[in-house]
Amino acid sequence: MKGIGKRITVAFLSIAAVLLVSGVISLVELNNLSYDAEDVITAGGREMEVARKLTRLAHTHSHAMIDISVFGDADAQAKCAQSAAEVEEIIASARKSASEEMLQSLDVLAAHIADMQRLADSYVPYDAVGGDTLTMVTERNAHSWYKSNYAPIYDKYMAQVECYTELLHDQLAPRAALLSKNAHRSVIPVFISLSVMVAVVLMFYFFIYIYGVKPILSINKALSDYIQFKIPYKPKADMVDEIKELNDNLENLVNITRSQKKQEENAI
């Protein structure tokens, strides 16, 4: 390839091509990363919401059970049944996308909520002998029943919810690691393109200085020395393409000028 203009054009187009390719690759990778991040965040939020609902409904069931056993609130029976039904519905929905290990945890949760509801359905209030209800005795008996019968199952349920939450975290961990890997993969093309661009710019600067700037400075100095001090025009620099042509033309022009001056002096 000849011509400094063509060389400069190719150099800049090469830089533009490298940046364009790396930009497209980075855009695709970042787009994939965005989808992966959204998927992980959505999945994590959805599963954490399931765990929160399981905990909240268990609290509702427990409070309703206290109302039944301690205060004899008959309306609380419906609250217990509704809470248990909602828990079973959440568990059934969670089974659809659960792993084998999570299915086992959900089975245990289903068994515990069934035991809790069975206690609620079969609970019989304590009454004093002879039909006269003594409030203090009744509350003490109800509290004892709750502590010895209902509370252990409730604690097992809450411990299983915590175990289920840990399983959710463990399930999201590989996806988070993959997300981190994809993030690094999306950054690598940008890093490579920047490195290549820096290298190309430095090389471009080197060649421009050696074959462009330095010859022009040398030509300018040689012309100045010739004009001011009549030193022969001999630039000291490597020249190629149009700059070499320019130097040759200037040298011919200087030689012609000198020849014309000598002819004029000889004529005088």
Backbone bond lengths (Angstrom), bond angles and torsions (degrees), N, CA, C in turn:
res aa  C-N    CA-C-N  psi(-1)  N-CA   C-N-CA  omega(-1)  CA-C   N-CA-C  phi
1 M - - - 1.464 - - 1.522 109.44 -
2 K 1.328 116.89 128.23 1.448 121.36 178.59 1.513 109.68 -114.75
3 G 1.298 114.13 153.25 1.459 119.52 178.61 1.511 112.20 103.72
4 I 1.338 114.91 120.55 1.476 118.66 -178.20 1.515 110.90 -66.83
5 G 1.329 116.57 -31.93 1.465 119.42 178.27 1.513 112.07 -62.80
6 K 1.358 115.97 -42.24 1.461 119.86 178.77 1.517 111.00 -66.48
7 R 1.346 116.04 -39.30 1.470 118.96 179.66 1.527 111.08 -62.41
8 I 1.323 116.00 -45.65 1.475 120.05 -179.65 1.526 110.18 -64.57
9 T 1.334 116.61 -40.58 1.463 120.26 179.22 1.524 111.36 -61.91
10 V 1.336 116.09 -46.30 1.467 120.62 179.33 1.524 110.71 -62.91
11 A 1.345 116.73 -40.08 1.468 120.14 -179.64 1.522 111.23 -61.87
12 F 1.323 116.35 -47.09 1.464 119.34 -178.92 1.525 111.37 -69.33
13 L 1.324 117.10 -37.75 1.460 119.56 177.46 1.533 111.31 -65.85
14 S 1.331 116.53 -34.20 1.472 120.14 177.02 1.520 110.52 -64.52
15 I 1.330 115.74 -44.49 1.470 119.41 177.83 1.526 110.14 -61.38
16 A 1.337 116.12 -44.54 1.464 119.89 179.87 1.526 110.98 -62.47
17 A 1.351 116.92 -39.26 1.464 120.43 -179.84 1.525 111.15 -65.87
18 V 1.345 116.03 -42.90 1.466 119.62 178.51 1.529 110.58 -61.48
19 L 1.320 116.59 -45.11 1.467 120.32 179.97 1.527 111.14 -65.37
20 L 1.338 116.96 -38.16 1.457 120.00 -179.41 1.527 111.23 -66.23
21 V 1.340 116.14 -46.24 1.469 120.14 -179.57 1.522 110.63 -63.02
22 S 1.338 116.43 -46.89 1.471 119.73 -179.95 1.516 111.10 -64.80
23 G 1.332 116.53 -35.61 1.465 119.47 178.11 1.511 112.08 -65.60
24 V 1.339 116.93 -41.71 1.463 120.94 178.95 1.528 110.39 -64.82
25 I 1.347 116.17 -44.45 1.474 119.99 179.22 1.525 110.36 -61.40
26 S 1.333 115.93 -45.43 1.466 120.18 -179.95 1.522 111.08 -63.51
27 L 1.336 116.43 -39.19 1.463 120.21 179.67 1.526 110.61 -63.11
28 V 1.338 116.28 -43.35 1.468 120.37 179.41 1.531 110.29 -64.09
29 E 1.339 116.03 -45.64 1.470 119.85 -179.02 1.528 111.33 -65.27
30 L 1.329 116.50 -40.46 1.472 119.56 178.95 1.524 110.72 -67.18
31 N 1.332 116.66 -34.52 1.456 120.20 177.06 1.531 110.38 -65.05
32 N 1.356 115.69 -44.08 1.470 119.66 175.81 1.519 111.16 -62.93
33 L 1.338 115.59 -40.06 1.465 119.80 178.86 1.522 111.00 -63.01
34 S 1.323 116.00 -38.27 1.466 119.99 179.01 1.526 110.97 -63.65
35 Y 1.339 115.95 -43.03 1.472 119.58 178.54 1.532 110.70 -64.67
36 D 1.344 116.26 -42.73 1.467 120.18 -179.86 1.531 110.80 -63.49
37 A 1.335 115.79 -43.95 1.471 120.06 -179.43 1.525 110.53 -63.69
38 E 1.338 115.71 -42.60 1.467 119.70 179.28 1.521 110.88 -63.47
39 D 1.340 115.70 -39.14 1.463 120.41 -179.79 1.520 110.93 -65.64
40 V 1.354 116.42 -44.68 1.468 120.28 -179.75 1.527 110.61 -65.46
41 I 1.336 116.11 -44.15 1.475 119.62 -179.37 1.522 110.76 -64.38
42 T 1.339 116.18 -42.72 1.470 119.75 179.53 1.525 111.35 -63.70
43 A 1.344 114.90 -45.23 1.463 118.88 179.92 1.525 111.04 -63.78
44 G 1.336 115.94 -44.37 1.467 119.53 179.36 1.515 112.14 -62.66
45 G 1.347 116.04 -43.85 1.469 119.25 178.99 1.514 112.37 -64.23
46 R 1.341 115.95 -40.80 1.463 119.73 -179.64 1.525 111.22 -65.38
47 E 1.316 116.74 -43.16 1.464 120.04 -177.24 1.520 111.67 -72.76
48 M 1.338 116.47 -35.69 1.460 118.66 176.05 1.534 111.14 -67.56
49 E 1.330 115.50 -33.39 1.466 119.36 176.51 1.527 110.61 -65.47
50 V 1.332 116.53 -36.87 1.467 120.32 175.89 1.526 110.45 -61.27
51 A 1.338 116.29 -45.14 1.469 120.01 179.76 1.527 111.03 -63.05
52 R 1.347 116.47 -40.69 1.467 119.42 178.77 1.531 111.31 -64.05
53 K 1.341 116.42 -40.67 1.465 119.37 179.50 1.527 111.15 -65.33
54 L 1.331 116.48 -40.80 1.466 119.80 177.97 1.526 111.21 -61.19
55 T 1.315 117.04 -38.91 1.465 121.25 178.50 1.523 111.03 -69.66
56 R 1.332 116.53 -46.06 1.472 120.61 -177.91 1.527 111.42 -62.93
57 L 1.318 116.28 -42.86 1.468 119.46 -179.47 1.526 111.68 -67.24
58 A 1.335 116.62 -33.49 1.466 119.33 175.89 1.527 110.68 -65.76
59 H 1.338 116.81 -40.49 1.475 119.70 176.21 1.522 110.52 -62.24
60 T 1.339 116.17 -41.84 1.469 119.69 179.21 1.534 110.52 -62.09
61 H 1.319 116.02 -42.68 1.469 120.67 179.33 1.525 110.49 -63.97
62 S 1.331 116.67 -40.93 1.466 120.66 -179.78 1.527 111.71 -65.50
63 H 1.325 116.49 -44.27 1.468 119.65 179.49 1.528 111.07 -64.43
64 A 1.340 114.99 -40.04 1.464 118.17 177.81 1.528 110.88 -64.82
65 M 1.326 117.42 -36.45 1.461 121.52 177.90 1.527 111.08 -65.45
66 I 1.328 116.40 -36.83 1.473 120.05 175.79 1.527 110.19 -64.54
67 D 1.346 115.49 -41.90 1.461 118.83 178.71 1.529 110.96 -61.93
68 I 1.330 116.45 -36.16 1.464 120.08 -179.66 1.525 111.15 -70.75
69 S 1.342 115.71 -49.56 1.461 119.89 -171.70 1.522 112.86 -76.90
70 V 1.330 116.71 -38.49 1.465 120.12 -174.54 1.515 111.90 -90.52
71 F 1.357 116.22 -45.26 1.454 119.88 -172.70 1.529 112.93 -103.49
72 G 1.315 116.33 -4.44 1.463 118.92 178.64 1.506 113.86 65.33
73 D 1.329 117.47 31.29 1.467 121.77 -178.86 1.530 109.07 -79.46
74 A 1.297 116.13 109.70 1.469 120.60 -178.49 1.521 112.20 -69.91
75 D 1.344 117.02 -30.15 1.467 120.44 -179.69 1.527 111.72 -66.61
76 A 1.338 116.80 -24.56 1.465 119.91 -179.31 1.525 111.69 -67.78
77 Q 1.333 117.15 -19.08 1.461 120.26 178.12 1.529 110.44 -60.17
78 A 1.328 115.45 -39.63 1.465 119.97 179.46 1.526 111.12 -67.88
79 K 1.330 116.68 -35.23 1.461 120.20 178.22 1.525 110.90 -64.10
80 C 1.320 116.02 -41.81 1.464 120.09 177.20 1.527 110.90 -60.12
81 A 1.322 115.50 -47.41 1.463 119.82 -178.46 1.526 111.01 -63.48
82 Q 1.334 116.74 -40.94 1.458 120.07 179.90 1.520 111.43 -66.15
83 S 1.339 116.80 -42.79 1.463 120.19 178.70 1.519 111.46 -62.42
84 A 1.320 116.23 -44.28 1.471 120.04 179.52 1.525 110.83 -63.69
85 A 1.335 116.60 -39.53 1.471 119.88 179.80 1.530 110.64 -65.31
86 E 1.329 116.66 -40.47 1.474 119.58 178.99 1.523 110.98 -66.22
87 V 1.327 117.13 -38.98 1.474 120.05 177.14 1.524 110.24 -61.69
88 E 1.323 116.70 -45.26 1.470 120.26 179.73 1.531 111.06 -63.54
89 E 1.327 116.56 -35.76 1.466 120.01 178.06 1.531 110.71 -66.84
90 I 1.335 117.56 -42.17 1.471 121.59 178.38 1.528 110.47 -63.92
91 I 1.335 115.26 -42.42 1.471 119.22 179.56 1.528 110.70 -63.21
92 A 1.329 117.11 -41.88 1.467 120.88 179.51 1.524 110.88 -63.07
93 S 1.335 116.94 -38.93 1.461 120.40 178.53 1.522 111.45 -69.48
94 A 1.346 116.86 -37.89 1.467 121.01 -178.54 1.529 111.41 -69.85
95 R 1.313 117.35 -25.09 1.471 120.43 -179.48 1.535 112.09 -63.50
96 K 1.325 117.53 -28.35 1.460 121.20 -172.38 1.527 112.61 -62.04
97 S 1.336 116.79 -34.21 1.465 119.75 -177.33 1.520 112.25 -119.72
98 A 1.343 116.49 19.89 1.469 120.16 -175.44 1.525 110.85 -89.50
99 S 1.336 115.02 150.12 1.462 120.88 174.62 1.532 109.24 -79.05
100 E 1.336 116.12 174.92 1.464 120.48 -178.39 1.520 111.24 -61.21
101 E 1.330 115.74 -42.42 1.464 120.03 -179.49 1.517 111.25 -66.49
102 M 1.337 116.84 -39.18 1.460 120.44 179.38 1.528 110.98 -71.35
103 L 1.318 117.25 -31.49 1.469 119.81 176.44 1.525 111.11 -62.14
104 Q 1.317 116.28 -39.94 1.465 119.99 177.27 1.528 110.83 -62.92
105 S 1.345 115.76 -42.23 1.469 119.29 178.21 1.523 111.30 -64.00
106 L 1.334 116.69 -40.41 1.468 120.17 178.68 1.527 111.21 -66.64
107 D 1.325 117.65 -34.95 1.471 120.88 176.70 1.530 110.82 -62.51
108 V 1.341 115.86 -41.79 1.466 120.00 178.59 1.527 110.12 -64.76
109 L 1.342 116.85 -41.96 1.464 120.47 177.66 1.529 110.64 -60.93
110 A 1.319 116.41 -43.60 1.464 120.36 179.60 1.526 110.97 -62.21
111 A 1.331 117.19 -38.81 1.469 120.85 179.01 1.523 110.94 -66.68
112 H 1.341 116.70 -40.55 1.470 120.27 -178.83 1.524 111.10 -67.57
113 I 1.348 117.80 -43.96 1.469 118.88 -179.07 1.534 110.13 -68.26
114 A 1.319 116.51 -30.21 1.469 119.33 176.34 1.523 110.33 -67.51
115 D 1.333 117.38 -40.58 1.469 121.09 177.14 1.526 110.73 -64.79
116 M 1.335 116.39 -41.18 1.471 120.20 178.87 1.525 110.56 -62.02
117 Q 1.329 117.03 -43.52 1.461 120.04 -179.61 1.528 111.32 -70.70
118 R 1.321 117.78 -32.70 1.460 121.06 177.73 1.539 109.97 -63.57
119 L 1.337 115.82 -40.53 1.469 119.55 176.98 1.517 110.86 -64.54
120 A 1.356 115.16 -39.99 1.466 118.42 179.03 1.529 111.29 -64.60
121 D 1.322 117.17 -39.70 1.472 120.30 -178.43 1.535 111.99 -71.29
122 S 1.333 116.51 -32.60 1.468 119.72 -173.88 1.530 113.16 -97.19
123 Y 1.336 116.83 2.79 1.465 118.59 -176.42 1.530 110.47 -68.11
124 V 1.372 115.04 134.42 1.468 122.23 176.66 1.522 107.67 -122.02
125 P 1.339 118.52 123.91 1.475 120.90 -178.50 1.517 111.32 -61.62
126 Y 1.372 114.69 150.81 1.459 121.36 177.10 1.522 108.73 -85.99
127 D 1.342 116.80 129.27 1.463 121.64 175.16 1.521 109.38 -122.01
128 A 1.286 115.26 151.45 1.483 119.89 178.60 1.528 109.21 -72.93
129 V 1.348 115.38 162.27 1.461 121.54 -179.60 1.531 109.04 -64.67
130 G 1.313 114.85 137.43 1.458 118.90 177.93 1.497 112.26 88.17
131 G 1.307 119.64 0.80 1.450 121.97 176.43 1.504 113.39 90.61
132 D 1.351 119.36 -9.65 1.463 120.36 177.60 1.520 108.98 -82.88
133 T 1.324 116.45 116.73 1.466 121.34 -177.16 1.519 109.28 -85.38
134 L 1.306 115.81 122.26 1.455 121.64 174.67 1.522 107.60 -97.48
135 T 1.343 117.59 113.99 1.466 122.51 -172.49 1.514 111.94 -56.48
136 M 1.332 118.04 -46.44 1.467 120.90 -176.26 1.523 110.86 -63.98
137 V 1.324 116.78 -43.67 1.457 120.99 179.63 1.521 110.61 -65.31
138 T 1.338 115.38 -41.21 1.462 120.25 -179.06 1.523 111.00 -63.10
139 E 1.332 116.75 -46.57 1.463 120.48 -178.86 1.519 110.85 -64.73
140 R 1.359 115.75 -37.72 1.458 118.70 179.58 1.530 110.15 -66.75
141 N 1.322 116.81 -43.35 1.460 120.13 178.41 1.534 111.62 -64.36
142 A 1.347 115.48 -40.55 1.462 119.72 179.75 1.525 110.96 -65.09
143 H 1.319 115.50 -41.55 1.468 119.52 178.82 1.527 110.17 -63.94
144 S 1.314 116.42 -41.50 1.464 120.52 178.88 1.522 110.73 -64.11
145 W 1.342 116.01 -41.58 1.458 118.90 178.66 1.529 111.12 -63.78
146 Y 1.319 116.08 -44.74 1.474 120.62 -179.42 1.522 110.17 -60.43
147 K 1.331 116.06 -44.77 1.467 120.54 -176.32 1.523 111.75 -68.22
148 S 1.321 116.83 -37.43 1.465 119.51 -174.65 1.526 113.41 -90.37
149 N 1.313 118.18 -23.92 1.469 120.45 -175.54 1.536 113.28 -110.35
150 Y 1.334 115.43 -53.17 1.472 118.58 -173.60 1.524 112.53 -82.10
151 A 1.347 116.85 -44.94 1.474 121.36 -173.40 1.530 112.82 -57.35
152 P 1.364 120.76 -42.94 1.469 119.12 179.82 1.535 113.14 -59.89
153 I 1.341 116.39 -40.40 1.464 119.19 179.33 1.533 110.08 -69.27
154 Y 1.333 115.41 -40.21 1.470 119.51 177.94 1.533 110.60 -61.06
155 D 1.334 117.17 -43.33 1.469 120.67 178.51 1.531 111.44 -62.96
156 K 1.343 116.19 -39.57 1.465 119.49 177.26 1.534 110.55 -63.72
157 Y 1.325 115.70 -39.95 1.472 119.96 178.41 1.523 110.72 -61.38
158 M 1.352 117.03 -47.30 1.462 120.90 -178.59 1.522 110.98 -65.25
159 A 1.341 116.54 -37.55 1.473 119.54 177.08 1.526 110.26 -64.73
160 Q 1.338 116.65 -36.29 1.466 119.71 179.27 1.533 111.02 -71.26
161 V 1.332 116.86 -34.58 1.476 119.77 174.71 1.530 110.09 -61.96
162 E 1.323 116.07 -41.39 1.469 120.11 177.53 1.528 110.34 -63.75
163 C 1.326 116.55 -41.03 1.466 120.74 177.14 1.524 110.63 -63.22
164 Y 1.324 116.33 -41.14 1.461 120.95 178.51 1.530 110.72 -63.47
165 T 1.336 116.85 -39.12 1.464 120.95 177.64 1.523 111.21 -63.58
166 E 1.324 116.56 -41.05 1.468 120.15 177.43 1.528 111.31 -63.82
167 L 1.324 116.25 -38.05 1.470 119.79 176.52 1.535 110.84 -63.40
168 L 1.337 115.98 -37.47 1.461 119.60 177.30 1.528 110.61 -62.91
169 H 1.341 115.76 -43.04 1.465 119.76 177.39 1.523 110.69 -61.51
170 D 1.333 116.08 -43.97 1.471 120.03 -179.59 1.527 111.06 -63.98
171 Q 1.323 116.11 -34.59 1.461 119.90 -179.68 1.521 111.20 -70.73
172 L 1.337 116.56 -32.82 1.463 120.10 -179.52 1.526 112.25 -81.49
173 A 1.333 117.70 -19.08 1.467 120.79 -176.52 1.533 112.53 -58.77
174 P 1.360 120.49 -48.52 1.482 119.00 178.72 1.523 112.75 -61.39
175 R 1.323 116.73 -36.02 1.462 119.64 179.86 1.517 110.64 -69.63
176 A 1.344 116.42 -35.36 1.462 119.61 175.84 1.527 110.74 -67.23
177 A 1.346 116.39 -38.34 1.474 120.14 177.56 1.525 110.10 -64.65
178 L 1.338 116.47 -41.08 1.467 120.17 177.31 1.522 110.79 -64.34
179 L 1.325 115.94 -36.55 1.460 120.36 177.47 1.519 110.89 -63.17
180 S 1.335 116.31 -41.61 1.466 120.55 177.47 1.524 110.89 -63.79
181 K 1.346 115.75 -40.14 1.468 120.07 178.72 1.524 110.42 -63.92
182 N 1.317 116.88 -42.95 1.461 120.33 178.55 1.519 111.70 -65.02
183 A 1.332 116.45 -33.75 1.464 119.92 177.62 1.521 110.28 -63.93
184 H 1.341 116.47 -44.19 1.466 119.53 177.17 1.533 110.55 -63.74
185 R 1.329 115.65 -38.55 1.465 119.10 -178.71 1.521 111.23 -66.91
186 S 1.327 117.55 -33.03 1.462 120.10 178.71 1.518 112.20 -74.94
187 V 1.335 116.86 -24.11 1.471 120.25 -179.59 1.522 111.25 -84.16
188 I 1.331 117.15 -28.99 1.472 120.80 -175.89 1.527 112.58 -57.70
189 P 1.349 120.24 -46.84 1.478 118.02 179.10 1.518 113.21 -58.87
190 V 1.333 116.29 -37.99 1.465 119.10 178.10 1.515 110.00 -64.17
191 F 1.327 116.55 -44.28 1.471 120.31 179.63 1.530 110.46 -62.53
192 I 1.334 116.37 -43.81 1.465 119.49 179.80 1.524 110.88 -63.85
193 S 1.321 116.20 -44.54 1.464 119.22 -179.42 1.528 111.68 -63.49
194 L 1.330 116.08 -39.36 1.463 119.07 177.44 1.521 110.94 -64.72
195 S 1.333 116.17 -41.65 1.471 119.99 179.11 1.527 110.72 -63.26
196 V 1.343 115.29 -45.29 1.467 119.20 178.92 1.519 110.39 -63.76
197 M 1.329 116.24 -41.25 1.463 119.60 -178.96 1.524 110.63 -63.48
198 V 1.334 117.02 -43.06 1.459 120.20 178.49 1.525 110.53 -62.07
199 A 1.357 116.20 -43.92 1.462 119.92 179.66 1.525 111.08 -63.37
200 V 1.347 115.80 -43.74 1.462 119.11 -179.96 1.517 111.51 -65.12
201 V 1.325 116.78 -41.22 1.471 120.31 179.31 1.522 110.66 -63.35
202 L 1.340 116.96 -42.42 1.467 119.41 178.22 1.527 111.13 -63.90
203 M 1.345 116.18 -43.07 1.466 118.86 177.40 1.524 110.56 -64.39
204 F 1.324 114.96 -40.86 1.463 119.19 179.16 1.523 110.69 -62.59
205 Y 1.322 116.17 -41.72 1.469 120.04 177.30 1.531 110.25 -61.69
206 F 1.340 115.71 -43.39 1.468 119.65 -179.42 1.532 111.23 -59.94
207 F 1.341 116.13 -48.97 1.466 119.20 -177.20 1.526 111.44 -69.39
208 I 1.343 116.59 -37.95 1.470 118.89 177.79 1.526 110.12 -63.41
209 Y 1.337 115.64 -41.38 1.468 118.00 -178.98 1.530 111.21 -68.81
210 I 1.355 116.45 -43.61 1.469 120.29 -176.95 1.523 111.31 -70.22
211 Y 1.337 116.31 -44.43 1.462 119.08 -172.61 1.528 113.58 -103.38
212 G 1.326 117.22 -2.46 1.452 119.41 179.31 1.514 113.42 -123.61
213 V 1.327 114.85 -64.32 1.468 119.70 -175.31 1.522 111.62 -67.70
214 K 1.325 116.78 -50.12 1.473 119.91 -176.78 1.526 112.64 -61.09
215 P 1.353 119.17 -45.88 1.472 118.01 176.54 1.527 113.39 -60.49
216 I 1.355 116.96 -40.32 1.469 119.50 179.55 1.527 110.59 -63.54
217 L 1.338 116.09 -42.72 1.472 119.00 177.16 1.529 110.70 -62.48
218 S 1.326 116.33 -40.38 1.464 120.04 179.86 1.529 110.86 -66.09
219 I 1.345 116.06 -42.48 1.473 119.91 177.56 1.516 110.83 -61.97
220 N 1.333 115.93 -44.56 1.462 120.12 -179.48 1.526 111.23 -61.80
221 K 1.355 117.38 -42.55 1.469 121.01 179.65 1.529 111.03 -66.31
222 A 1.342 115.32 -41.72 1.467 119.01 179.84 1.521 110.84 -63.50
223 L 1.359 117.45 -40.64 1.466 120.58 177.49 1.523 111.21 -65.37
224 S 1.326 116.08 -42.08 1.469 119.68 179.11 1.530 110.97 -62.33
225 D 1.328 116.14 -44.09 1.479 119.70 179.27 1.525 110.91 -64.41
226 Y 1.309 117.19 -37.13 1.461 119.52 179.51 1.520 111.28 -67.12
227 I 1.377 114.67 -44.57 1.471 118.82 -177.71 1.527 111.29 -67.51
228 Q 1.332 116.47 -43.06 1.468 119.39 -173.96 1.531 112.78 -83.73
229 F 1.339 116.00 -43.26 1.468 119.05 -170.91 1.533 112.99 -116.85
230 K 1.310 117.21 4.79 1.467 121.77 179.81 1.531 112.77 59.10
231 I 1.338 115.63 27.98 1.464 119.69 176.54 1.519 108.13 -76.68
232 P 1.322 118.11 137.34 1.465 120.08 -179.14 1.528 111.69 -54.79
233 Y 1.318 113.86 141.16 1.474 120.45 -176.82 1.530 109.68 -76.36
234 K 1.338 116.48 103.44 1.466 121.81 179.24 1.540 109.45 -143.88
235 P 1.321 118.22 82.15 1.473 119.83 178.91 1.529 110.90 -62.25
236 K 1.333 115.88 140.40 1.464 121.16 -179.37 1.536 109.58 -105.79
237 A 1.309 116.14 84.10 1.471 120.87 179.98 1.515 108.68 -164.95
238 D 1.329 115.75 150.13 1.460 120.98 174.98 1.524 108.85 -78.25
239 M 1.313 116.15 132.19 1.462 120.29 -175.57 1.520 110.17 -131.10
240 V 1.333 114.93 145.52 1.461 120.50 178.77 1.522 108.67 -138.79
241 D 1.315 114.96 162.33 1.459 123.41 172.06 1.532 112.43 54.48
242 E 1.339 117.24 -135.83 1.458 121.62 -173.54 1.523 112.71 -64.71
243 I 1.321 116.80 -30.42 1.467 118.84 179.99 1.530 109.37 -67.89
244 K 1.333 116.67 -38.30 1.474 119.24 175.92 1.527 110.30 -64.72
245 E 1.354 115.92 -40.64 1.463 119.01 176.52 1.515 111.03 -61.45
246 L 1.360 115.06 -42.95 1.465 119.13 178.49 1.518 110.73 -60.26
247 N 1.306 116.70 -44.71 1.466 120.50 179.53 1.532 111.37 -62.85
248 D 1.348 115.71 -43.09 1.467 118.77 179.09 1.520 110.78 -63.17
249 N 1.324 116.98 -41.88 1.464 120.35 179.04 1.528 111.34 -64.21
250 L 1.355 115.65 -41.87 1.463 118.42 177.72 1.525 111.34 -64.33
251 E 1.339 114.86 -40.51 1.458 118.14 179.45 1.530 111.16 -64.13
252 N 1.352 116.58 -40.73 1.464 120.23 176.35 1.520 110.99 -64.23
253 L 1.333 114.95 -40.29 1.464 118.78 179.47 1.520 111.31 -64.46
254 V 1.328 116.86 -41.61 1.469 120.46 177.64 1.521 110.70 -64.23
255 N 1.329 116.76 -42.70 1.465 120.23 179.72 1.516 110.79 -64.58
256 I 1.335 117.63 -40.03 1.469 121.00 177.76 1.522 110.36 -63.60
257 T 1.340 115.09 -42.54 1.461 119.26 179.82 1.523 110.79 -63.13
258 R 1.315 115.85 -44.69 1.468 119.34 178.99 1.527 110.66 -62.91
259 S 1.341 115.92 -40.26 1.456 119.26 179.83 1.522 111.70 -64.68
260 Q 1.336 115.66 -40.40 1.452 119.25 178.72 1.539 111.24 -65.00
261 K 1.329 116.40 -39.33 1.468 120.07 179.33 1.535 110.80 -64.21
262 K 1.341 116.01 -41.30 1.465 119.59 179.21 1.534 111.02 -64.14
263 Q 1.334 115.70 -39.95 1.473 118.93 178.76 1.515 110.72 -63.85
264 E 1.355 115.19 -40.25 1.463 118.75 178.95 1.515 111.11 -65.43
265 E 1.360 116.88 -41.64 1.464 120.02 178.99 1.518 110.69 -65.99
266 N 1.313 118.87 -39.44 1.477 121.66 178.96 1.522 110.47 -66.29
267 A 1.344 115.97 -36.26 1.474 119.59 179.76 1.531 111.74 -65.46
268 I 1.342 115.24 -34.36 1.475 119.56 178.71 1.540 109.05 -71.90
